[in-house]
């Protein structure tokens, strides 16, 4: 499990919010919401999206570790 917030992970390991937004083809506002909530969207855990794969490709951190570290409270 990662010992940092999603916001810190995005900024330090993934090149920042603008870089992540561009890679996942979402608005910067959407990524700010992830950071504010401290979790990836629910759709990531119902296999509707693969944002953790993109974050893994950028950061080198395994997908499973990213998904485990940044689960929504409802999962």
N, C-alpha and C positions, 0 to 999 in steps of 0.2 A: 504494500500500500504506500502511496506517495505521501510524503510528509509536508505538503504545501497545498495552498488553496488552488482552486481551478484558475483563478485570476493570475496568481503567481506562476502557475504552470504554463498558461498561455503566454504570458509576458516573457518569462525567462527561458522556457524550453522550446517554444513554438514561434518565436519571432514577433509576438504581439497580436493584438486584436485585429488590426487591418490585414496582416498576413494570413491569419486563420480564416477570416471572413472570405478572403479571395480564394483560398484553397478549397473551402467547403461550399463556395458559391452561395453564401448568405450575406445579409447586410451586417455591417459592423454592429448595429443595434442588437441584432439577434445574438451575436457573440457576447456583447455586454450583458445581455440577460443571463446567459449561461454563467458568466463570471459573477454576476450579482447574486444569482441563486446558489452558486457554488456547486452546480451539478450540470451534467449533460442533459439534454431533453429526454423525456420519457420514450420518445420514438427510437432512441438508441438501444433501449433495453427490450423493445418489442420487435427488434430487427427490421424496423421500417427504414432506418438510416444507418450509415456506416461512418459517422463522424470520428469515432474513436480510432478507426483504421487510418484516417487522414492525419489525425494528431500523432498517431504512432509513427507514421511515415516521416513526419516533420521532426519529431523529437527523438526517435529511437527507443522510446519506452514501449514495452509490449502492450498490445491492445487490451488484454485481460487486466493488466495492472491499471490502466487508465479507466476502464469501465468500473472496476471495483472501487477505485479511489473517488470517483466523482458520480456516484449513484444518486438519483433523486431520493428524497426521503420516503416516497411512496413505493419504491421498489424493494 
